[in-house]
């Protein structure tokens, strides 16, 4: 079973791609709610390259590293990565209304599917707001 979330962004695909893959941009948009933030991010965007985002509650009460390895990269179109024993795919598709960004991922067993879908959709919504403000 996979979960998918998507949004359409009013920006050129090159801008969308750069914001999704740039560590400085990731720190600006990668949070599911206003009380969380990403304090550090690294990206080695190539097959076999790794990424990591340090996500922390703003009050300092908790945090975690979201990290993995890129397994497929097609510039401006597709990213696939493995994180732990799960995988995710990110697709970017040009359309008449802008670029649709779609993230599909395997859910974990710890939290309800609806909660995971909501969290990932919230992050993608923050991404849209960030890119459209550039």
C-alpha positions in Angstrom: 0.0 0.0 0.0 1.2 3.5 -0.9 0.0 6.9 0.3 0.0 9.8 -2.2 -0.2 13.5 -1.7 -0.1 16.2 -4.3 -0.2 19.9 -5.0 0.0 22.2 -8.0 2.5 25.0 -7.9 2.4 28.2 -10.0 6.0 28.4 -10.9 8.4 27.1 -13.6 9.5 23.5 -13.2 13.1 24.5 -12.8 12.2 26.7 -9.8 10.1 23.9 -8.3 12.9 21.4 -8.7 15.6 23.7 -7.3 13.4 24.5 -4.2 12.7 20.8 -3.6 16.4 19.8 -3.8 18.3 22.8 -2.3 19.2 22.4 1.3 18.6 26.2 2.0 15.1 26.0 0.5 14.4 22.7 2.3 15.0 24.4 5.7 12.4 27.0 4.7 9.5 24.7 3.8 10.1 21.2 5.4 7.7 21.2 8.4 4.2 19.7 8.9 3.1 22.5 11.4 4.2 25.9 12.6 5.6 24.5 15.8 8.2 22.4 13.9 11.1 23.4 11.7 14.1 21.9 9.8 17.3 23.1 11.3 19.8 21.4 8.9 19.6 19.8 5.5 22.1 18.1 3.2 21.5 16.8 -0.3 23.8 14.8 -2.6 21.4 14.5 -5.5 22.6 11.6 -7.5 21.9 7.8 -7.5 23.6 6.5 -4.4 23.8 10.0 -2.9 22.3 10.7 0.5 20.1 13.3 2.0 19.2 14.3 5.6 16.9 16.8 7.2 17.0 17.5 10.9 13.4 18.2 12.0 12.8 19.6 15.5 10.0 21.0 17.6 10.6 24.7 18.0 10.3 24.3 21.8 13.2 21.9 21.8 11.1 19.0 23.2 11.9 16.5 20.4 13.5 16.1 17.0 14.6 13.5 14.5 16.6 13.1 11.4 14.8 12.2 8.1 17.5 10.6 6.0 17.9 8.3 3.1 19.6 7.4 -0.2 18.5 8.4 -3.7 17.8 5.4 -5.9 16.6 7.3 -9.0 17.0 10.9 -10.2 15.7 12.4 -13.4 16.3 16.1 -13.3 13.1 18.2 -13.2 10.9 15.1 -13.3 11.4 12.3 -10.8 13.2 11.4 -7.6 13.0 8.1 -5.8 14.6 7.4 -2.5 14.9 4.7 0.2 14.7 5.6 3.9 15.0 2.8 6.4 13.1 -0.1 4.9 10.7 2.1 3.0 10.7 4.0 -0.3 9.2 7.2 -1.7 8.8 8.7 -5.2 8.4 12.4 -6.0 7.1 13.3 -9.5 7.0 16.7 -11.1 4.6 17.2 -14.0 4.1 20.4 -16.1 0.5 21.2 -16.7 -1.6 24.1 -17.8 -2.1 25.3 -14.2 1.6 24.9 -13.1 3.7 22.1 -11.9 2.0 19.2 -10.1 4.3 17.7 -7.4 3.2 14.3 -6.2 4.8 12.3 -3.4 4.0 8.6 -3.0 5.4 6.7 0.0 5.0 3.5 1.9 3.4 4.2 5.3 5.0 3.2 8.6 3.3 1.0 11.2 3.6 3.3 14.2 1.1 6.0 13.2 -2.4 5.8 11.5 -2.3 6.2 7.7 -4.6 9.3 7.9 -2.1 11.0 10.2 0.8 10.2 8.0 -1.1 11.4 4.9 -2.1 14.6 6.6 1.5 15.3 7.8 3.1 14.7 4.4 0.3 16.8 2.7 1.0 19.7 5.2 4.7 19.6 4.3 3.8 19.7 0.6 1.4 22.6 1.1 4.3 24.5 2.9 6.5 23.7 -0.1 3.9 25.2 -2.5 3.7 28.4 -0.4 7.4 28.7 -0.3 7.9 28.2 -4.0 5.1 30.6 -5.0 6.6 33.3 -2.7 10.1 33.1 -4.4 
